[in-house]
């Protein structure tokens, strides 16, 4: 029987977040003072994974050795050696590390299917005893928010995962060049057919006015591709709610593939989008006035400002950007996927020799001191805190260079909003800077666009999907490269191959799925949703927490 995530825990969590958020967000000066030297001359050493996104500035060293890692080791009670895991190849890298006997002590990982598989293979250790014997900070967090224990407990009834409480907001945004719309006398698209027409005009009608045929209507790689999937109501593991049942989203994926195929076949997107694995080329095209519709992560607005909006305005000073609601599609209209409010982010290697040291690291990484540093940088260097007020970033360029590339990944165990309103996403944006005010307005609009009567892709955040039995998870994982909405070769073939249609791709994907035993997965999910769906956090619960958190901010 799957672990239960009691319904009563959800409103309790929401109320708890609201109460804490209304509290003061400042601490005593000594709390944020200089780091005390460790009292002992020798400290335990552990290894910890860290995502490598390939975005660290050359001046900062490597993702394993930089100012952040040095601060963690100077300020913490243990010495951590960080092991880089490519963000786009996390599963492959972790499998290789375990196979070679070199898996780190602590593994920071978002994807539940990766962690569930490691649990099933007995490669991870339960953590109840570590918390009971050695923890202070995380033990208190579990007491305050027992939903963390329920979310981190596996099908065998044992607690395996550490987690955090997040601000739950739309994860991504759909952005469009408003100045291009005005120039071509176009309206904001409200359907995917209108989105296609705008993309076509942006490609063919010289919206940048340079007299050359050098613009694409819309981006298709990485985050842009994920947003299109969300727009059509489907995301990994590709199941949708239809007529009260949880079913495989074949119709949604077929409709999405037909839309992508139309964009591709008419030259409205970069024809080499498949090689743009991390979206870097699409981003550069957008920043250099070559793409009119662009989709990106938008739950950390200061990062969107520093990495996207400010560079765009430097390159194209007259550019006007707006965020718009997801358009309606032939299979319905959907909200953006939300940031997971109760997110499991870390597990422990079963072979660790240092459980106490791992727990000390987790306690430090879950502390307010750690979180404030990750969020605002070093006091007196990147930011300044006055008594009774929120910290203020005093050198944004320095913070961007020295912290922006990885603070989110190093802070995967921190729960910022539990420390108060100072740690909501928009608080780092300066009200004195006109461009930052524009980003704040767009960010607020993106939340205001949420229509609580609409679904998101799937029945909940994908990380909250119930844990499949290991033999069924093996089927789901084993067919991902063939049939998954975002990475399945069958669907990709239908986008780029003229004589291979989405209809045929759907037939072939279903055949491949069923040949691998996929009907067992379909039946399990359908049965779970019919009888046990109240044991997990669903979309309606995420919406409830979203409303509570907005109320806490007076919105």
C-alpha angles and dihedrals in degrees: 000000000000119000113269122240099195118225090228090064093065101063088040090056093047093049091047092052091048094050094048092045090057091054125093114285096207129089135199115291091246090059090062096034128112116312112262116231114251111269093226126061094221127047133186116263125222137171123237131185121235126187115249109211094170092241105108113123113245090238091064100058121232132329088255096049121034143107092292096051091046091051091049091053095044095047100037133077096240136045113245126199109200123221117204118232116187106240094223094046102039097132094049093048095048092048089052092049093051092045091054094045091245101109112140124249094244122034119199107202136151103193111094094199090059093049094042090054091050090050091051090050090053090240094127129063128226111251105205093101093048091053094045096048104035114014131101110157100035092042089057091048090054090051092051094043111028088174086080089063092049093048092048096049118102130218091272090063095249126123111243107154138068116209149171144224114250138194100255111220135135107298099213141024136217109225129191134183103252092190090058090051091052094046093052094039093241130152127229106274116246098177133042089247089057089045089055091049091051091048089050092051092047089053100044108029102060097245093181091054097226094125093241133110094236108120133097121210098219142003120243108180132091113335091011090056092047091053091052089053091050089047089059091047101251135107136151124337084030101229124134136187112247125171090345095308132105106234139163110277097230093137092050093049092047091052091047091049091050090053093048090046091054092051091047099044092051093049096245092133137044104281090214093057092122092067091051092086099166097030094247095132093047090050092052090048090052093047091048097055096260104110126054103188117045133168124204145158109282107173091099103050096182089059091049088050096049098038103035119009100042093047090047091053091046091053097037108022093182094052114125117200130193135179116225136191119264108272123239115264133201088264097047141280123288141185122239117273110265130230107264106258095204105036128181108212113161142046135179129240111246089224097055114135093196111058092152092052091047089052092049089053092049092049091051092045090051094049127106090238091059093044095050092051093049091047102042104017125228117346110247092014107058101005146015129218121204120195112274094008137094118261114266124213105235099181111033095173091054091046091049092052098042104033115012097078096067116359091112092054096045088047097054090124097047123102102202102179092056086074093059144267093314089079101053112117100259097048094088091058112096116235088207094063113080095208093048088050088054091054091048090053091050091047092052091047091053089059093042089055089064108114106201091202090065128079128235123228105294127356093292142344106316090240089061095055112122119265111260120220107267096252091054093044087055089057092049093047094043094055098041095099090053107040111013115125095237104030108020113130092213093060093041089054089055091053097052104028116082098207097041111082132202088243091059090043090055092052092047093046092051090048092050091046095050093044088057091051096262094148087072088058091047091051093046094051092044092050093045092052092047096051112014108028092114089066092072135053109267133194092269090057092050089051090051092053090045090055092046093051093048090050089052088059093047093253 
